[in-house]
Amino acid sequence: MLIKYLRLVHAFGRAFWILWIKFPRLSRERKLEEIKMWSRHTLEILGIRVTYETSLTQIETSPSPLMLVANHVSWVDALIIQSIQPSIFVAKSEVRSWPIVGSIATGCGVVFVDRGSPSSARRMVDDLSSALHNGYCVAGFPEGTSSEGSTVSLFHANLFEAAINHHIQVQPLAIRYTNPQTGDLCLKAAFIGEIGFVQSLHQVMTSTGIHAKVHAGELLSPLGHSRRTLAHLSHRSVSSQLELLNA
């Protein structure tokens, strides 16, 4: 276990080196590739094996930026999405104060939002719009909170305003964590209740392995939708995909 933690510390150190030493000299494409490879390596250190239940071609070959939305179970969700398609993430403002991870998130351009503040939500939409304008994919968890992962709570609509404003397609994703031995729902990664980040990290690190299954739904066009109807359509897609993973 000590070696596992030392590998994680090394990964965190490498993240700082990538973000503050390498990034200033890299093109956007190389920056995204560095984020993808670091995320995959970190998932491997955490003992999380990711499998894709559907083709990711539509994500990897999209000629224009996408908005990726998923059900929210854990802080691990962001690593999984970054390992598929590096994106500018939306996260709750509390993440900024998490040890080490908060600094890494800031360096990756995460958009922090206070969900109880209308002005913060407005700035979030503006920041996402800027990222989309500059050719970056954006990603978030419209439930606004994490869960055990068996169901999907209703989606908040604010996030989808940026997709409508920039005519960006939405890519729904479902994520399910299972026990690799039994295939049953695994709660080791679930960031729920009063658990803090450090405790959650330790819970993941000391698990005997976690299997994360990812299911990608069909791309959704924002044309003809309000942010509320697009949020509803996205929620229905993610819920349907999660049902397939739970079957």
C-alpha positions in Angstrom: 0.0 0.0 0.0 2.9 2.4 0.7 4.2 1.9 -2.8 0.7 2.6 -4.2 0.6 5.9 -2.3 4.1 6.8 -3.4 3.1 6.3 -7.0 0.1 8.6 -6.4 2.3 11.3 -4.9 4.6 11.0 -7.9 1.6 11.3 -10.2 0.5 14.5 -8.3 4.0 15.9 -8.6 4.0 15.1 -12.3 0.7 16.9 -12.7 2.2 20.1 -11.3 5.2 19.8 -13.6 2.9 19.3 -16.6 0.6 22.2 -15.8 3.2 24.8 -14.8 6.3 23.8 -16.6 5.3 22.0 -19.8 1.9 23.6 -20.6 3.3 27.1 -21.5 5.3 25.5 -24.3 2.6 23.2 -25.7 -0.1 23.5 -28.3 -3.7 23.0 -27.3 -3.7 19.5 -28.9 -0.6 18.5 -26.9 -2.0 19.9 -23.7 -5.2 17.8 -24.2 -3.1 14.7 -24.9 -1.0 15.2 -21.7 -4.2 15.5 -19.6 -5.7 12.3 -21.2 -2.5 10.3 -20.6 -2.1 11.6 -17.0 -5.7 10.7 -16.2 -5.4 7.2 -17.5 -2.2 6.7 -15.6 -3.8 8.0 -12.4 -6.8 5.7 -12.8 -4.4 2.8 -13.1 -2.7 3.8 -9.8 -6.1 4.1 -8.1 -6.9 0.5 -9.1 -9.8 1.6 -11.3 -10.3 -0.4 -14.6 -12.4 1.4 -17.1 -14.3 -0.4 -19.9 -16.4 1.2 -22.6 -19.8 -0.5 -23.3 -20.3 1.5 -26.5 -18.0 2.9 -29.2 -16.4 6.3 -28.4 -15.8 7.1 -32.1 -18.4 9.9 -32.1 -16.6 11.6 -29.3 -13.0 11.1 -30.5 -13.7 12.1 -34.1 -16.1 15.0 -33.6 -15.0 17.9 -35.8 -16.3 20.4 -33.3 -16.3 20.8 -29.5 -18.9 18.8 -27.5 -20.6 19.2 -24.1 -20.2 16.0 -22.1 -22.7 15.3 -19.3 -22.9 12.3 -17.0 -24.4 11.0 -13.8 -22.3 11.9 -10.8 -21.0 9.3 -8.3 -17.5 10.4 -7.5 -14.6 12.8 -8.1 -13.2 9.8 -10.0 -15.9 10.6 -12.7 -13.9 13.6 -13.9 -10.7 11.5 -14.3 -12.7 9.0 -16.4 -14.1 11.6 -18.7 -10.7 13.3 -19.0 -9.2 9.9 -20.0 -11.8 9.8 -22.8 -12.0 13.4 -24.0 -10.1 16.1 -22.1 -12.5 18.9 -21.3 -13.0 22.1 -19.3 -15.0 21.0 -16.3 -17.6 22.6 -14.1 -17.1 21.8 -10.4 -18.6 23.0 -7.1 -16.6 25.8 -5.5 -15.6 23.6 -2.6 -13.3 21.5 -4.9 -10.9 24.5 -5.1 -10.0 24.0 -1.4 -9.3 20.3 -1.7 -5.7 19.4 -0.9 -3.5 19.1 -4.0 -6.5 18.3 -6.2 -7.9 21.8 -5.9 -4.6 23.3 -7.3 -4.5 20.7 -10.1 -8.2 21.5 -11.0 -7.4 25.2 -11.1 -4.4 24.6 -13.3 -6.6 22.6 -15.7 -9.0 25.5 -16.1 -11.9 24.1 -14.1 -14.8 26.4 -13.8 -15.8 26.7 -10.2 -19.4 27.5 -9.4 -21.4 28.3 -6.3 -24.7 26.6 -7.1 -26.6 28.8 -4.7 -25.5 32.0 -6.5 -27.3 33.2 -9.6 -24.3 35.5 -10.5 -21.9 32.6 -10.1 -24.1 30.5 -12.5 -24.0 33.3 -15.0 -20.2 33.5 -14.8 -20.1 29.7 -15.3 -22.1 30.0 -18.5 -19.9 32.8 -19.8 -16.7 30.8 -18.9 -18.0 27.7 -20.7 -19.0 29.8 -23.7 -15.4 31.1 -23.8 -14.0 27.6 -23.7 -16.3 26.4 -26.5 -15.4 29.4 -28.6 -11.7 28.5 -28.2 -12.4 25.0 -29.4 -12.4 23.1 -26.1 -14.9 20.5 -25.1 -16.7 21.2 -21.8 -18.0 18.7 -19.2 -20.1 18.7 -16.1 -22.5 16.8 -13.9 -25.9 18.4 -14.1 -27.3 16.5 -11.1 -25.4 19.0 -9.0 -24.6 16.4 -6.4 -23.2 12.9 -6.2 -25.1 9.7 -5.5 -24.5 5.9 -5.0 -24.9 5.5 -8.8 -28.0 3.3 -9.1 -30.3 6.2 -10.3 -30.0 9.6 -11.8 -31.4 12.7 -10.1 -33.0 15.5 -12.2 -30.6 17.6 -14.2 -30.2 21.3 -13.5 -30.6 23.4 -16.7 -27.9 26.2 -16.3 -25.1 24.1 -17.8 -27.0 23.6 -21.1 -27.3 27.3 -21.8 -23.8 27.4 -23.2 -24.5 24.4 -25.5 -27.6 26.2 -26.9 -25.8 29.6 -27.3 -23.0 28.0 -29.3 -25.0 25.3 -31.1 -22.9 22.6 -29.5 -24.0 18.9 -29.4 -24.4 17.2 -26.1 -22.8 13.9 -25.4 -24.6 12.0 -22.6 -22.5 9.4 -20.6 -23.5 6.9 -17.9 -20.9 5.7 -15.4 -21.4 2.7 -13.1 -18.8 1.4 -10.6 -18.9 -2.3 -9.9 -17.1 -4.9 -7.9 -14.8 -6.7 -10.3 -15.3 -10.1 -8.6 -19.1 -10.0 -8.3 -20.3 -7.4 -10.8 -22.4 -5.8 -8.1 -22.7 -2.1 -7.6 -19.5 -0.9 -5.8 -19.8 2.0 -3.3 -16.1 2.4 -2.6 -15.8 5.3 -5.1 -19.1 6.9 -4.2 -18.5 10.4 -2.8 -21.6 10.7 -0.6 -22.7 11.6 2.9 -20.3 13.4 5.2 -17.2 11.8 3.7 -14.3 14.2 2.9 -12.0 14.0 -0.1 -9.0 12.6 1.8 -11.1 9.9 3.4 -12.7 9.1 0.0 -9.3 8.9 -1.6 -8.1 6.4 1.0 -11.3 4.4 0.5 -10.6 4.1 -3.2 -6.9 3.4 -2.7 -7.5 0.6 -0.2 -10.2 -1.2 -2.2 -9.4 -4.5 -3.9 -10.1 -3.0 -7.3 -13.0 -1.1 -8.9 -14.4 -1.6 -12.3 -15.9 1.5 -14.0 -18.3 0.9 -16.9 -19.0 3.8 -19.3 -21.9 3.9 -21.8 -22.1 6.7 -24.4 -25.5 7.6 -25.7 -26.4 9.2 -29.0 -25.3 12.9 -29.5 -28.1 15.4 -28.8 -28.6 18.5 -30.9 -29.5 21.7 -29.1 -31.6 22.9 -32.1 -35.1 23.7 -31.2 -34.5 23.2 -27.4 -34.6 25.4 -24.4 -32.1 24.7 -21.7 -34.7 23.0 -19.7 -35.9 20.7 -22.5 -32.3 19.9 -23.4 -31.6 19.1 -19.8 -34.6 16.8 -19.7 -33.6 15.0 -22.9 -30.0 14.5 -21.6 -31.4 13.2 -18.3 -33.6 10.7 -20.0 -30.6 9.5 -22.1 -28.3 9.1 -19.2 -31.0 7.3 -17.2 -31.7 4.9 -20.0 -28.0 4.1 -20.4 -27.6 3.5 -16.7 -30.5 1.1 -16.7 -28.6 -0.8 -19.4 -25.5 -0.9 -17.3 -27.5 -2.0 -14.2 -29.2 -4.9 -16.1 
